[in-house]
Amino acid sequence: MAPPLKVAVIGAGVAGLATARALKREGQQVVVYEKLNQVGGLWIYEPQVESDPLSLDPDREIVHGSVYQSLHTNLPMRLMGFSDYPFAIRKNVVQVELVDSRNHRWVVESRTKYLSSNTKEVFDAVVVCNGHHTQPNVAYIQGIEKWPGKQIHSHNYRVPEPFKDRIVVVIGDGPTGKDVSLEISKVAKEVHLSSRSPNVKICKLDCADNMWQHSKIDHVKENGEVAFEDDAYVRADIILHCTGFKYDFPILKTEGIVTVDDNRVGPVYKHIFSPELAPSLSFVGLTFHSLIFLMMDLQANWVARVLSGTASLPSKEDMLAEVQQHYQHMEYTGIPKHYTHDLGYKFDYLDWLANQVGLGEPDEQLKLILKSYSKFIIDDNGYLRRREWELGYGLQEEELLLIQSDLEKANFEFHFLKQFDYLDWMANQVGLQGVDEQVKLIRKSYFKFVGDNGDWRHREWELVYGLQEEELLLLQSGLERVKLDET
């Protein structure tokens, strides 16, 4: 077995935590770096905002988070499955530098507010998990230099009160743009949404009395007017950019091997490994429009398996060739470069990753939930018509039946397993073992019997009711052992 590698994980958000856990399971020596004083990354609410509301000033003090006060997760619970991790966090990373291109050795320089000097450590591998929701992408607007109003990016939005009695133009029709628009409409005088989508319907929105949908902004004027391509115009006080973010790795020094061009990080094989520096340099969390938590978990596990030697990569030449093939396909089909890491809510990539780490592909029910939710958000603009997504929205009858049976099964398993958490905990407190598997199986059998209304159909419960074949064998062996002990 190969000796453990010393691996630096940059960032302790979802991607970093998943990666650290996966690496530890493979026996690697892991150090996690996080510039905040707690874990969670993007999901930590920071009330402070940056001094520049558009975040364009290079000398500003950068606030990492983009979470606003009222934010609630915009994904169903089952699409955000993720488990805990037990790792200690170190410091804020100043620089990650390739110092030995032949043997792929890295020096990570970091600092903490409690020490006056920086510290340096040498690593065999670095996994970059610093996210991509900190550097705002600001839309270019003709005439903006002389427009007298105020501009702000959603990165610096926290509460709606500053928009009270104002006329606001919101650029962007993604989940954040829609969510923030609805929130500020409760205090603003008017809210005008601007979208560059060719499919947008120009109309007065029925979700609020003071909201309108427009096309892309054509230009702005010195008198405060904002003119749209649909020939409408409005004299606005504020333009709010909900226009996404840029990939940015200012701390990463790779001698120009990995670059960012129009939000394309590359070249990276399968959106993870740098072919030139693999496996010592990898990224977790570059891709988007997917089951984000599951995607990061699978990426992290694949990185860990590759670093431990239980999984292998193609040759550098083959990896580069596949990356170029992906680029050529995008160019041929007319997909802009900044969509390089967009998975488009498709499961091909997740299925492939799951196979690499020896796990089953995401189940059909999970895929149907995502199909339902993406139709609600994207196709039917349901987010602006009502804030409550319903499971099964937009699905066919046979799909509804499949998802219903799965959820009933999951609900049964959850309630059954929760019964033993308290008993197992109590047993541990008094120095005893938890409830044995045979007792759990007997309880499961009876619980299912009662749940199936068995009492009404026949009064006689049978010990093996509702169990699977492997459970029956386990139960039988346990009962035979008990009978022997009693004898």
C-alpha positions in Angstrom: 0.0 0.0 0.0 1.3 3.4 -1.0 2.3 5.8 1.9 -0.2 8.5 2.6 0.0 11.8 0.7 -0.1 15.2 2.4 -3.0 16.9 0.7 -4.1 20.6 1.1 -7.8 21.3 0.7 -8.5 25.0 0.0 -11.9 26.0 1.4 -14.2 24.5 4.0 -17.5 24.9 2.3 -19.6 22.0 0.8 -16.9 21.0 -1.7 -14.0 21.3 0.8 -15.8 19.3 3.5 -16.8 16.5 1.1 -13.3 16.4 -0.3 -11.6 16.3 3.2 -13.9 13.5 4.3 -13.3 11.4 1.2 -9.5 11.9 1.5 -9.5 10.9 5.1 -11.4 7.7 4.3 -8.7 6.8 1.8 -6.0 7.3 4.5 -4.5 10.5 3.3 -3.0 13.2 5.6 -5.4 16.1 5.2 -5.1 19.8 6.0 -8.1 22.0 5.4 -7.6 25.8 4.9 -10.5 28.2 5.5 -10.2 32.0 5.7 -13.3 32.4 7.8 -13.5 31.4 11.5 -16.2 28.8 10.8 -17.0 26.2 8.2 -19.8 26.4 5.7 -18.5 28.6 2.9 -21.2 30.2 0.8 -23.9 29.2 3.4 -22.5 31.4 6.2 -24.5 34.7 6.5 -22.4 37.8 6.8 -24.3 41.0 7.4 -21.4 43.2 6.3 -21.1 44.1 2.6 -18.3 45.5 0.6 -17.5 49.2 0.3 -18.0 49.1 -3.5 -21.6 47.8 -4.1 -20.5 46.5 -7.5 -17.3 44.9 -6.2 -15.2 46.3 -9.0 -12.7 48.2 -6.8 -9.5 46.0 -6.7 -8.5 47.6 -3.4 -11.7 46.9 -1.5 -11.9 44.5 1.4 -13.5 41.4 0.0 -16.5 39.8 1.7 -16.7 36.2 0.8 -20.4 35.4 1.3 -23.2 36.4 -1.0 -26.1 35.1 1.2 -28.8 37.6 2.0 -30.7 37.6 5.3 -34.0 36.0 4.1 -32.4 33.4 1.9 -33.9 29.9 2.1 -32.5 27.0 0.1 -33.9 27.1 -3.4 -33.7 23.3 -3.8 -35.8 20.5 -2.4 -34.4 18.6 0.6 -33.7 15.4 -1.3 -31.6 17.3 -3.9 -29.2 18.5 -1.2 -28.2 15.3 0.5 -24.9 15.6 2.3 -23.3 14.0 5.4 -21.1 15.3 8.2 -17.3 15.4 8.5 -14.8 15.5 11.5 -11.9 17.7 10.3 -10.1 20.5 12.0 -9.7 23.8 10.1 -6.6 25.9 9.7 -5.9 29.4 8.3 -6.6 31.8 5.5 -4.6 30.8 2.4 -2.4 33.6 0.9 -0.8 31.6 -1.9 -0.7 28.1 -3.4 2.4 27.8 -5.6 3.8 25.0 -7.7 7.4 24.7 -6.7 8.5 21.5 -8.4 6.9 21.0 -11.8 8.6 17.6 -12.3 7.6 16.0 -9.0 4.5 18.1 -8.6 5.2 19.6 -5.1 3.2 22.5 -3.8 3.9 25.2 -1.1 0.8 26.6 0.6 1.4 29.9 2.4 -1.2 30.9 4.9 -1.8 33.3 7.7 -4.0 33.7 10.8 -5.0 36.9 12.5 -3.3 35.8 15.7 0.2 35.6 14.2 2.2 38.4 12.6 4.0 36.3 10.1 2.9 33.8 7.4 3.5 30.1 7.5 4.4 27.7 4.7 3.8 24.0 4.3 4.8 21.6 1.5 2.2 19.3 0.1 2.1 16.4 -2.4 -1.3 17.5 -3.7 -3.7 20.4 -3.6 -7.5 20.2 -4.0 -9.1 23.6 -4.7 -12.5 24.0 -3.2 -12.9 27.7 -2.8 -16.2 28.1 -4.6 -17.2 30.6 -7.3 -19.7 32.9 -5.7 -17.4 35.7 -4.5 -16.2 37.7 -7.6 -19.3 39.3 -9.2 -20.0 39.3 -12.9 -21.3 42.8 -13.7 -23.3 43.4 -16.9 -22.0 46.0 -19.4 -24.6 48.6 -20.1 -24.2 51.3 -22.8 -24.1 54.8 -21.3 -23.7 53.6 -17.7 -20.7 55.9 -17.1 -23.0 58.9 -17.1 -26.1 57.3 -15.6 -26.8 59.1 -12.2 -28.5 56.2 -10.3 -27.0 53.7 -7.9 -25.8 50.2 -8.9 -25.4 47.2 -6.7 -24.6 43.5 -7.3 -26.6 40.8 -5.5 -23.3 39.8 -3.8 -23.8 42.9 -1.7 -27.5 42.5 -1.2 -28.6 41.6 2.4 -32.0 43.2 3.3 -34.7 45.0 1.2 -35.0 48.2 3.3 -32.5 50.3 1.2 -34.9 49.8 -1.8 -37.9 51.3 0.0 -40.0 53.6 -2.3 -37.4 53.3 -5.1 -37.8 52.3 -8.7 -35.5 49.3 -9.2 -34.3 47.5 -12.4 -33.1 43.9 -11.7 -30.9 42.3 -14.3 -31.0 38.5 -14.4 -33.8 36.0 -14.3 -32.1 33.2 -12.4 -33.3 32.0 -9.0 -31.5 34.8 -7.2 -32.9 37.5 -9.4 -36.4 36.2 -9.0 -36.1 35.7 -5.3 -34.6 39.1 -4.6 -37.1 40.8 -6.9 -40.1 39.3 -5.0 -38.6 40.4 -1.7 -37.8 44.0 -2.6 -41.2 44.4 -4.4 -42.8 44.5 -0.9 -41.0 47.8 -0.1 -40.0 49.3 -3.5 -42.2 51.6 -5.6 -41.6 49.6 -8.8 -39.5 46.5 -9.8 -38.6 45.9 -13.4 -37.0 42.6 -14.3 -34.6 42.6 -17.3 -33.7 39.3 -19.1 -31.5 38.6 -22.1 -33.4 35.3 -22.7 -35.0 35.3 -26.2 -38.0 33.4 -24.7 -38.9 36.0 -22.1 -42.5 37.2 -22.2 -42.8 41.0 -21.9 -45.6 41.7 -19.5 -46.9 43.0 -16.2 -46.3 40.2 -13.7 -49.2 38.8 -11.7 -47.1 37.9 -8.6 -47.1 41.6 -7.4 -48.9 44.8 -8.3 -45.6 46.6 -8.9 -43.5 44.2 -11.0 -42.9 44.1 -14.8 -40.9 41.8 -17.0 -38.7 43.3 -19.8 -36.2 42.2 -22.3 -32.5 43.1 -22.2 -31.4 46.7 -21.3 -30.4 48.5 -24.5 -28.9 51.6 -23.0 -29.2 54.1 -20.1 -29.3 57.9 -20.2 -28.0 60.8 -18.1 -31.5 61.7 -17.1 -31.9 58.4 -15.3 -33.8 56.5 -17.9 -33.2 52.9 -18.5 -34.3 51.8 -22.1 -35.0 48.2 -22.9 -34.8 46.4 -26.2 -38.6 45.9 -26.2 -38.9 49.7 -26.6 -40.1 50.3 -23.0 -38.2 52.6 -20.7 -38.3 53.6 -17.1 -36.6 56.3 -15.0 -34.9 54.2 -12.3 -33.2 54.9 -9.0 -31.2 51.6 -8.7 -29.9 48.9 -11.0 -29.5 45.6 -9.2 -27.2 43.1 -11.0 -28.2 39.5 -10.3 -25.8 38.4 -13.0 -23.8 35.6 -11.4 -20.1 35.4 -10.6 -16.7 34.8 -12.1 -14.3 31.9 -11.4 -11.3 33.4 -9.6 -8.2 31.8 -8.2 -5.9 34.7 -7.3 -3.9 32.5 -4.8 -3.2 29.7 -7.3 0.2 29.9 -9.1 0.6 27.2 -11.7 3.1 28.9 -14.1 0.3 29.5 -16.5 -0.7 25.8 -16.8 -4.2 26.4 -15.5 -6.0 29.6 -16.6 -9.4 31.2 -16.5 -10.7 32.6 -19.8 -14.3 33.9 -20.0 -15.3 31.7 -17.0 -13.7 28.6 -18.5 -11.2 27.1 -16.1 -8.8 25.0 -18.1 -7.7 22.8 -19.2 -9.3 20.4 -16.7 -10.2 16.8 -17.3 -13.8 16.0 -16.3 -13.9 19.5 -14.7 -11.6 18.2 -12.0 -8.0 17.3 -12.8 -5.4 19.4 -14.6 -4.0 17.0 -17.2 -0.5 18.6 -17.0 -0.4 18.5 -13.2 -2.6 15.5 -12.4 -3.2 14.0 -9.9 -1.5 16.6 -7.7 -3.9 19.5 -8.7 -7.6 19.1 -8.7 -10.8 21.2 -8.4 -14.0 20.2 -6.7 -17.2 22.2 -7.4 -16.5 23.9 -10.7 -19.6 22.5 -12.4 -23.1 23.9 -11.9 -26.8 23.3 -12.8 -26.8 19.8 -11.3 -27.4 18.1 -7.9 -24.7 20.3 -6.4 -24.1 18.5 -3.1 -24.2 15.0 -4.6 -22.0 16.2 -7.5 -19.4 17.6 -5.1 -19.5 14.4 -3.0 -18.9 12.2 -6.0 -16.1 14.5 -7.3 -14.4 14.5 -3.9 -14.6 10.7 -3.7 -13.1 10.3 -7.1 -10.2 12.7 -6.3 -9.6 10.7 -3.1 -9.5 7.4 -4.9 -7.2 8.7 -7.6 -4.7 10.0 -5.0 -4.8 6.8 -3.0 -4.1 4.7 -6.1 -7.4 2.8 -6.0 -8.5 4.6 -9.2 -6.4 5.7 -12.2 -6.4 8.5 -14.7 -5.9 8.3 -18.5 -2.6 9.5 -19.9 -1.9 13.2 -20.0 -2.4 13.1 -23.8 -5.7 11.3 -23.6 -7.0 13.7 -21.0 -6.0 16.8 -23.0 -7.6 15.3 -26.1 -10.9 14.8 -24.3 -10.9 18.3 -23.0 -10.2 19.7 -26.6 -13.0 17.5 -27.9 -15.4 19.0 -25.3 -14.3 22.5 -26.4 -14.8 21.7 -30.1 -18.3 20.3 -29.4 -19.3 23.5 -27.7 -18.0 25.6 -30.5 -19.8 23.4 -33.1 -23.1 23.6 -31.3 -22.8 27.3 -30.6 -22.5 27.1 -26.8 -20.7 30.1 -25.4 -17.4 29.6 -23.6 -18.7 30.7 -20.3 -21.0 27.7 -20.2 -18.0 25.2 -20.2 -18.8 23.9 -16.7 -22.6 23.9 -17.1 -24.1 20.4 -16.8 -27.5 21.6 -17.9 -29.3 19.5 -15.2 -28.3 16.3 -17.1 -27.3 13.1 -15.3 -24.7 11.7 -17.7 -21.8 13.3 -15.8 -23.1 12.2 -12.3 -23.7 8.7 -13.6 -20.2 8.5 -14.9 -18.7 9.8 -11.6 -20.8 7.4 -9.6 -19.4 4.5 -11.6 -15.8 5.7 -11.0 -16.2 5.6 -7.2 -18.1 2.2 -7.2 -21.5 3.7 -6.3 -24.9 3.2 -8.0 -26.1 5.9 -10.4 -28.5 8.4 -8.9 -31.9 6.7 -8.6 -34.8 7.5 -10.9 -36.8 9.1 -8.2 -34.1 11.7 -7.6 -33.9 12.4 -11.3 -37.7 12.9 -11.4 -37.6 15.3 -8.5 -35.0 17.4 -10.3 -37.0 17.2 -13.5 -40.1 18.5 -11.7 -38.2 21.3 -9.9 -36.3 22.5 -13.0 -39.5 22.7 -15.0 -41.1 24.7 -12.2 -38.2 27.2 -12.0 -37.0 27.4 -15.6 -39.6 26.4 -18.1 -42.8 27.7 -16.4 -41.3 30.6 -14.4 -43.1 29.2 -11.4 -40.9 31.0 -8.9 -42.4 34.3 -9.9 -46.0 33.0 -9.8 -45.8 31.3 -6.5 -43.1 30.5 -3.9 -44.2 27.0 -3.1 -42.9 24.2 -5.3 -45.0 21.0 -5.1 -43.4 17.6 -5.5 -44.5 16.1 -8.8 -45.0 19.4 -10.6 -45.0 18.9 -14.4 -44.6 15.1 -14.3 -46.5 12.5 -16.2 -48.9 10.1 -14.4 -46.5 7.1 -14.6 -43.7 9.3 -13.2 -45.9 10.4 -10.4 -46.7 6.8 -9.4 -43.0 5.9 -9.4 -42.0 8.9 -7.3 -44.9 8.3 -4.8 -43.9 4.7 -4.2 -40.3 5.7 -3.6 -41.2 8.4 -1.1 -43.5 6.2 0.8 -40.8 3.6 1.1 -38.2 6.2 2.2 -40.7 7.6 4.8 -41.2 4.2 6.3 -37.4 3.5 6.5 -36.8 6.9 8.1 -39.4 6.5 10.8 -38.3 2.9 11.5 -34.6 3.7 11.9 -35.3 6.8 14.1 -36.9 4.5 16.7 -33.5 3.0 17.6 -31.4 6.2 17.8 -32.4 6.9 21.3 -32.1 3.3 22.5 -28.6 2.9 21.0 -27.6 6.2 22.6 -28.9 5.1 26.0 -27.2 1.8 25.7 -23.9 3.5 25.1 -24.3 5.8 28.1 -24.6 2.7 30.5 -21.8 0.7 28.8 -24.0 -1.7 26.9 -24.1 -2.5 23.2 -26.8 -1.0 21.1 -29.9 -2.9 20.0 -28.9 -6.0 18.0 -29.9 -6.4 14.4 -32.3 -9.3 15.1 -34.4 -7.1 17.4 -34.4 -4.4 14.8 -35.5 -6.8 12.1 -38.3 -8.2 14.3 -39.4 -4.6 15.0 -39.2 -3.8 11.3 -41.3 -6.8 10.4 -44.0 -5.9 12.9 -43.9 -2.2 12.1 -44.5 -3.0 8.4 -47.3 -5.4 9.3 -49.1 -2.8 11.3 -48.3 -0.1 8.7 -49.9 -2.3 6.0 -53.0 -2.5 8.1 -52.3 -6.2 8.7 -54.4 -6.2 11.9 -57.4 -5.6 9.8 -56.7 -8.2 7.2 -55.5 -11.0 9.5 -54.8 -10.9 13.2 -51.8 -13.2 13.1 -48.5 -11.5 12.6 -45.7 -13.7 11.3 -42.1 -13.1 12.4 -40.8 -12.8 8.8 -43.5 -10.5 7.4 -42.2 -8.0 4.9 -38.5 -8.8 5.2 -36.0 -9.2 2.3 -34.2 -12.5 1.7 -30.9 -11.3 3.2 -32.8 -10.0 6.2 -34.5 -13.3 6.7 -31.2 -15.2 6.7 -29.7 -12.7 9.2 -32.7 -13.1 11.5 -32.7 -16.8 11.2 -29.0 -17.1 12.2 -29.6 -14.8 15.1 -32.5 -16.7 16.5 -30.7 -20.0 16.1 -27.8 -18.6 18.2 -30.2 -17.4 20.9 -31.9 -20.8 21.0 -28.5 -22.5 21.4 -27.5 -20.0 24.2 -30.7 -20.7 26.1 -30.2 -24.5 25.8 
